[in-house]
Amino acid sequence: MTARFLKVRKKTEKICTPLLVEDYSVQPSDFASPPKWHLAHTTWFWEEFLLTKYNPDYTVYHPDFSYLFNSYYNTVGKRIQRPSRGFMTRPSVEAVYAYRTYVTAAVELFMKNDLNQEILDIIEIGINHEEQHQELLVYDIKYLLGTQATFPGYGNHFLPASEKQEVGFVKIAAGIYEIGHTGSSFCFDNELGRHKVYVDDFEISNTLVTNAEYLQFIQDDGYRNFNYWHDEGWAWVNENEIEAPLYWHKIDNEWQVYDLNGLQKIAADLPVMHLNYYEAFAYAQWKGMRLPTEFEWEIASSQLSWGKVWEWTNSAYLAYPNFNKASGALGEYNGKFMVNQMVLRGASAATPENHSRNTYRNFFHPVMRWQFSGLRLVK
């Protein structure tokens, strides 16, 4: 487990390697966090939930860092509000890396002890927590660079691949199926509460919707026809003058897209990405089909090639039967967000290796689209 811990810590820092020091503290929107904050928050997590709780010999690195780098854990204490993370020019980037070095060394030394199962479970959560932030870090770096006037490149990383299989639909028979995580391997608490669901016959596409297919929706005035949209989605389109997915730009009458290599001509065969739930729903309506429920997606997942983009489902993010919220701060990890969110399933090109599974329940508010999100259809 020590090797896994060290590998994860190095990976977070590697993601930041292409950045300029000026990039680290910028917060271009209140839903995005500066790279420096991710580096510090994932360090604070180890300090708060492992070292200060289980190592009586540990000395906290800096008394202000809990206030600065706590995310949303009310149990732990006061914190700065999320929209203010970009105002922090201090501590410096250098100081944050020194903080990471200090805490990483302390955890590595602590892990040489004979650890009980409770501590091992905390370490497992910490590793998975940092992997989650690695993906969020990629989203935030792309938003940081992709909203700049010159569309600076980051590098040839975290780019989805096209699908090679022949387009078709997978038929799933009506019946009662079991949903949720099973076995002894790690999962988050929102995956637990394995239970039975009934589904009718359905057919699910074996491929994701592509850029070329989504472009047809745009050209057919999909963003101008209220019939395809939820009322809330239609209001969002009009209030924000939306006419295409995030990072799409019409230049000299040709659509181009920002990826982490810079501004590019749209690749027709790549999965369409950076859609919010409103857009995914509207496209499905335009096609005369629908989005899968998260249960349908999980049932069909063994017959799908998934993992290129997170896939919107038509399921609200709610607790499974017998969901139990953990006591203390870790009980705030998932349960308190089970309102006004929609579930996405699968994984993306930004998801860390071995961090995906077919029971993983990602979730975002329907308006969010800076995450690597797309869709597949059901009929």
C-alpha positions as CSV (number, residue, x, y, z in Angstrom):
1,M,0.0,0.0,0.0
2,T,3.0,2.3,0.6
3,A,3.9,2.0,-3.1
4,R,0.4,2.9,-4.1
5,F,0.4,5.9,-1.8
6,L,3.7,7.2,-3.2
7,K,2.6,6.6,-6.8
8,V,-0.6,8.6,-6.3
9,R,1.2,11.5,-4.6
10,K,3.7,11.7,-7.5
11,K,0.9,11.5,-10.1
12,T,-0.9,14.5,-8.7
13,E,2.3,16.5,-9.0
14,K,3.1,15.1,-12.5
15,I,-0.3,16.5,-13.7
16,C,0.9,20.0,-12.8
17,T,4.3,19.7,-14.5
18,P,3.3,21.5,-17.7
19,L,2.0,24.5,-15.8
20,L,3.6,27.9,-15.4
21,V,3.9,29.1,-11.8
22,E,1.4,31.8,-12.8
23,D,-1.2,29.1,-13.6
24,Y,-1.2,27.6,-10.1
25,S,-3.3,30.2,-8.3
26,V,-5.9,31.2,-10.9
27,Q,-9.6,30.4,-10.4
28,P,-11.5,31.3,-13.6
29,S,-14.9,30.3,-12.2
30,D,-16.4,29.6,-8.8
31,F,-17.0,25.9,-9.7
32,A,-13.3,25.4,-10.6
33,S,-10.4,25.3,-8.1
34,P,-6.8,26.5,-8.6
35,P,-4.2,23.8,-9.2
36,K,-2.4,25.0,-6.1
37,W,-5.5,24.4,-4.0
38,H,-5.8,20.8,-5.3
39,L,-2.2,20.1,-4.4
40,A,-2.7,21.5,-0.9
41,H,-6.2,20.0,-0.2
42,T,-5.2,16.5,-1.1
43,T,-2.3,17.0,1.4
44,W,-4.5,18.4,4.1
45,F,-6.8,15.3,3.7
46,W,-3.9,13.0,4.8
47,E,-2.9,15.4,7.6
48,E,-6.4,15.8,8.9
49,F,-7.9,12.3,8.6
50,L,-4.8,10.1,9.1
51,L,-1.8,11.8,10.8
52,T,-3.5,14.1,13.4
53,K,-6.0,11.4,14.3
54,Y,-3.7,8.3,14.5
55,N,-0.2,9.5,15.0
56,P,0.3,11.2,18.4
57,D,3.9,12.2,17.5
58,Y,2.8,14.2,14.4
59,T,3.2,18.0,14.3
60,V,0.8,19.9,12.1
61,Y,2.7,21.6,9.3
62,H,1.0,25.0,9.6
63,P,-1.9,26.1,11.8
64,D,-3.7,28.1,9.0
65,F,-3.7,25.3,6.4
66,S,-6.8,23.5,7.7
67,Y,-8.8,26.8,7.3
68,L,-7.3,27.4,3.8
69,F,-7.6,23.9,2.4
70,N,-10.6,22.2,3.9
71,S,-13.1,21.8,1.2
72,Y,-16.6,21.2,2.6
73,Y,-16.1,19.3,5.9
74,N,-18.2,21.3,8.4
75,T,-17.3,18.8,11.1
76,V,-13.6,19.8,10.9
77,G,-14.1,23.5,11.3
78,K,-14.2,26.8,9.5
79,R,-12.9,27.2,6.0
80,I,-12.7,29.8,3.2
81,Q,-15.6,29.7,0.8
82,R,-15.0,28.0,-2.6
83,P,-15.3,31.1,-4.7
84,S,-12.4,32.6,-2.7
85,R,-9.8,29.9,-3.4
86,G,-8.4,31.9,-6.3
87,F,-7.6,34.9,-4.0
88,M,-4.9,33.0,-2.2
89,T,-1.5,34.2,-3.6
90,R,-0.1,33.0,-0.2
91,P,1.1,30.4,0.7
92,S,3.3,30.3,-2.4
93,V,3.5,27.4,-4.8
94,E,6.9,26.6,-3.4
95,A,5.4,26.5,0.1
96,V,2.6,24.2,-1.0
97,Y,5.1,21.7,-2.5
98,A,7.1,21.8,0.7
99,Y,3.8,21.0,2.6
100,R,3.3,18.0,0.3
101,T,6.8,16.8,0.8
102,Y,6.5,17.1,4.6
103,V,3.1,15.3,4.8
104,T,4.1,12.6,2.3
105,A,7.2,11.8,4.3
106,A,5.2,11.7,7.5
107,V,2.6,9.3,6.0
108,E,5.3,7.0,4.5
109,L,7.0,6.8,7.9
110,F,3.7,6.2,9.7
111,M,2.8,3.3,7.3
112,K,5.9,1.4,8.5
113,N,4.0,0.7,11.7
114,D,1.7,-2.3,12.3
115,L,-1.6,-0.7,11.2
116,N,-5.1,-1.9,12.1
117,Q,-8.0,-2.3,9.7
118,E,-9.5,1.1,10.6
119,I,-6.3,2.9,9.7
120,L,-5.9,0.8,6.5
121,D,-9.4,1.8,5.5
122,I,-8.6,5.5,6.0
123,I,-5.5,5.1,3.8
124,E,-7.6,3.4,1.1
125,I,-10.1,6.3,1.2
126,G,-7.2,8.8,1.1
127,I,-5.7,7.2,-2.1
128,N,-9.1,7.2,-3.8
129,H,-9.8,10.7,-2.7
130,E,-6.6,11.9,-4.2
131,E,-7.3,10.0,-7.4
132,Q,-10.7,11.8,-7.6
133,H,-8.9,15.1,-7.3
134,Q,-6.5,14.2,-10.0
135,E,-9.4,14.0,-12.4
136,L,-10.9,17.3,-11.1
137,L,-7.4,18.8,-11.5
138,V,-7.4,17.9,-15.2
139,Y,-10.9,19.5,-15.6
140,D,-9.8,22.6,-13.9
141,I,-6.5,22.9,-15.8
142,K,-8.4,22.5,-19.1
143,Y,-10.9,25.2,-18.0
144,L,-8.1,27.4,-16.9
145,L,-6.3,27.2,-20.2
146,G,-9.3,26.7,-22.5
147,T,-11.0,29.9,-21.5
148,Q,-8.0,32.0,-22.3
149,A,-7.9,34.1,-25.5
150,T,-4.9,32.4,-27.0
151,F,-6.0,28.8,-26.2
152,P,-2.6,27.7,-24.8
153,G,-1.7,24.1,-25.0
154,Y,-1.0,21.8,-22.1
155,G,0.2,18.7,-23.9
156,N,-0.9,15.5,-25.6
157,H,-2.6,14.0,-22.5
158,F,-6.1,13.0,-21.3
159,L,-7.5,12.9,-24.9
160,P,-10.4,10.5,-25.6
161,A,-10.1,7.9,-28.4
162,S,-12.5,7.1,-31.1
163,E,-14.6,3.9,-31.0
164,K,-13.9,1.2,-33.6
165,Q,-16.8,-1.2,-33.2
166,E,-19.7,-1.3,-35.7
167,V,-22.6,0.9,-34.5
168,G,-25.5,-1.1,-33.1
169,F,-27.7,-1.6,-30.1
170,V,-27.5,-4.1,-27.2
171,K,-30.8,-5.7,-26.3
172,I,-31.5,-6.3,-22.6
173,A,-34.4,-8.4,-21.6
174,A,-36.9,-7.3,-19.0
175,G,-36.3,-8.7,-15.6
176,I,-35.1,-8.3,-12.0
177,Y,-31.5,-7.4,-11.7
178,E,-29.1,-6.7,-8.8
179,I,-27.6,-3.2,-8.6
180,G,-24.7,-1.9,-6.5
181,H,-21.3,-2.9,-5.3
182,T,-20.5,-6.4,-4.1
183,G,-17.4,-8.1,-2.8
184,S,-14.6,-7.0,-0.6
185,S,-12.8,-4.5,-2.9
186,F,-13.0,-0.8,-2.3
187,C,-16.0,1.3,-3.2
188,F,-17.5,4.6,-2.0
189,D,-20.4,4.5,0.4
190,N,-22.9,5.6,-2.3
191,E,-22.3,2.4,-4.2
192,L,-23.5,0.3,-1.2
193,G,-26.9,-1.0,-0.5
194,R,-27.0,-3.7,-3.2
195,H,-30.6,-4.2,-4.2
196,K,-32.9,-5.5,-6.8
197,V,-34.5,-3.4,-9.5
198,Y,-37.0,-4.3,-12.3
199,V,-36.4,-3.0,-15.8
200,D,-38.5,-3.4,-19.0
201,D,-37.0,-4.5,-22.3
202,F,-34.6,-1.9,-23.6
203,E,-31.9,-1.4,-26.2
204,I,-28.8,0.6,-25.5
205,S,-26.3,1.9,-28.0
206,N,-23.0,0.1,-28.1
207,T,-21.3,3.4,-29.0
208,L,-21.2,6.9,-27.7
209,V,-22.7,9.9,-29.5
210,T,-19.9,11.4,-31.7
211,N,-19.0,15.0,-32.6
212,A,-20.3,14.5,-36.1
213,E,-23.7,13.2,-34.8
214,Y,-24.0,16.1,-32.3
215,L,-23.1,18.6,-35.0
216,Q,-26.2,17.5,-36.9
217,F,-28.2,18.5,-33.8
218,I,-26.6,21.9,-33.9
219,Q,-27.2,22.3,-37.6
220,D,-30.8,21.4,-37.2
221,D,-31.2,24.3,-34.8
222,G,-31.4,22.0,-31.8
223,Y,-30.3,24.9,-29.5
224,R,-33.2,27.0,-30.9
225,N,-36.1,24.5,-30.5
226,F,-37.6,24.6,-27.0
227,N,-39.4,21.3,-27.7
228,Y,-36.3,19.3,-26.9
229,W,-35.4,20.9,-23.6
230,H,-36.5,20.9,-20.0
231,D,-37.8,24.2,-19.0
232,E,-34.8,24.8,-16.8
233,G,-32.5,23.8,-19.6
234,W,-34.2,26.1,-22.0
235,A,-33.8,29.0,-19.6
236,W,-30.1,28.1,-19.3
237,V,-29.6,28.1,-23.1
238,N,-31.3,31.5,-23.5
239,E,-29.8,33.2,-20.5
240,N,-26.3,32.2,-21.5
241,E,-26.7,32.3,-25.3
242,I,-25.5,28.7,-25.6
243,E,-25.1,27.3,-29.1
244,A,-22.7,24.5,-28.8
245,P,-20.8,22.3,-26.3
246,L,-18.2,23.9,-24.0
247,Y,-14.9,24.6,-25.8
248,W,-16.5,24.6,-29.3
249,H,-15.8,27.8,-31.3
250,K,-17.1,28.7,-34.7
251,I,-14.2,30.4,-36.5
252,D,-14.5,31.4,-40.2
253,N,-17.7,29.4,-40.4
254,E,-16.0,26.2,-39.2
255,W,-16.4,24.6,-35.8
256,Q,-13.2,24.1,-33.9
257,V,-12.7,22.7,-30.4
258,Y,-10.2,23.3,-27.6
259,D,-8.5,20.2,-26.3
260,L,-5.4,20.1,-24.2
261,N,-3.2,20.4,-27.3
262,G,-4.8,23.7,-28.2
263,L,-7.5,24.8,-30.6
264,Q,-8.2,22.0,-33.2
265,K,-10.5,21.2,-36.0
266,I,-13.3,19.0,-34.7
267,A,-12.6,15.3,-35.1
268,A,-15.9,13.9,-36.4
269,D,-15.4,10.4,-35.0
270,L,-14.5,11.3,-31.4
271,P,-17.2,11.1,-28.7
272,V,-18.8,14.5,-28.1
273,M,-17.7,15.8,-24.8
274,H,-18.4,18.6,-22.3
275,L,-22.1,18.4,-22.4
276,N,-24.3,19.1,-19.4
277,Y,-27.4,17.0,-18.6
278,Y,-29.7,19.5,-20.3
279,E,-27.8,19.2,-23.6
280,A,-27.6,15.4,-23.3
281,F,-31.3,15.2,-22.7
282,A,-32.2,17.6,-25.5
283,Y,-30.0,15.6,-28.0
284,A,-31.8,12.3,-27.0
285,Q,-35.2,14.0,-27.5
286,W,-34.1,15.2,-30.9
287,K,-33.1,11.7,-31.8
288,G,-36.5,10.3,-30.6
289,M,-34.7,8.3,-28.0
290,R,-33.7,8.8,-24.3
291,L,-30.9,8.5,-21.9
292,P,-30.5,5.3,-19.9
293,T,-31.2,5.1,-16.2
294,E,-28.2,4.4,-14.1
295,F,-29.6,0.9,-13.5
296,E,-30.0,0.2,-17.2
297,W,-26.4,1.4,-17.7
298,E,-25.0,-0.9,-15.0
299,I,-27.0,-3.9,-16.2
300,A,-25.7,-3.4,-19.8
301,S,-22.2,-2.3,-18.8
302,S,-20.6,-5.7,-19.3
303,Q,-21.6,-5.6,-22.9
304,L,-20.4,-2.1,-23.5
305,S,-17.0,-0.6,-24.2
306,W,-17.0,2.3,-21.7
307,G,-14.5,4.6,-20.1
308,K,-13.8,7.3,-22.8
309,V,-16.2,9.9,-21.3
310,W,-18.5,10.0,-18.3
311,E,-22.1,9.2,-19.5
312,W,-25.1,11.1,-18.4
313,T,-28.0,9.0,-17.1
314,N,-31.6,9.9,-16.5
315,S,-31.3,9.1,-12.8
316,A,-31.3,11.5,-10.0
317,Y,-28.5,11.0,-7.4
318,L,-30.3,9.4,-4.5
319,A,-29.4,7.0,-1.7
320,Y,-29.6,3.3,-2.3
321,P,-31.7,1.2,0.1
322,N,-30.1,0.9,3.6
323,F,-27.6,3.6,2.8
324,N,-25.7,4.4,6.0
325,K,-23.8,7.7,6.4
326,A,-20.6,7.3,8.3
327,S,-20.2,9.2,11.6
328,G,-17.9,12.2,11.7
329,A,-16.4,14.2,8.8
330,L,-16.2,11.3,6.4
331,G,-20.0,11.1,6.6
332,E,-20.0,14.3,4.7
333,Y,-18.2,12.8,1.7
334,N,-21.3,11.8,-0.4
335,G,-24.5,11.7,1.4
336,K,-25.1,15.4,1.8
337,F,-25.0,15.9,-1.9
338,M,-27.9,13.7,-2.7
339,V,-30.2,16.5,-3.9
340,N,-30.4,18.4,-7.3
341,Q,-27.7,16.2,-8.9
342,M,-27.8,13.7,-11.8
343,V,-25.8,10.5,-12.0
344,L,-23.1,9.8,-14.6
345,R,-21.7,6.4,-15.1
346,G,-18.5,5.0,-16.6
347,A,-15.1,6.8,-16.6
348,S,-13.2,9.2,-18.8
349,A,-9.8,9.7,-20.4
350,A,-9.0,11.8,-17.3
351,T,-9.9,9.0,-14.8
352,P,-6.8,7.5,-13.1
353,E,-5.9,4.0,-13.9
354,N,-7.7,1.4,-11.8
355,H,-10.1,4.0,-10.4
356,S,-13.1,3.0,-12.4
357,R,-15.7,0.3,-11.9
358,N,-19.2,-0.3,-13.3
359,T,-20.9,0.5,-10.0
360,Y,-19.1,3.9,-9.6
361,R,-21.7,6.7,-9.2
362,N,-20.4,10.0,-10.3
363,F,-22.7,13.0,-9.9
364,F,-23.0,16.6,-10.9
365,H,-25.6,19.3,-11.1
366,P,-27.4,19.3,-14.5
367,V,-25.8,22.6,-15.5
368,M,-22.2,21.4,-15.1
369,R,-20.3,20.6,-18.3
370,W,-16.6,21.2,-17.6
371,Q,-16.2,17.6,-16.6
372,F,-15.4,15.0,-19.4
373,S,-19.1,14.1,-20.0
374,G,-21.0,12.7,-23.0
375,L,-23.8,10.3,-23.7
376,R,-25.1,7.1,-25.3
377,L,-28.7,6.5,-26.2
378,V,-31.5,4.1,-25.3
379,K,-34.5,3.0,-27.3
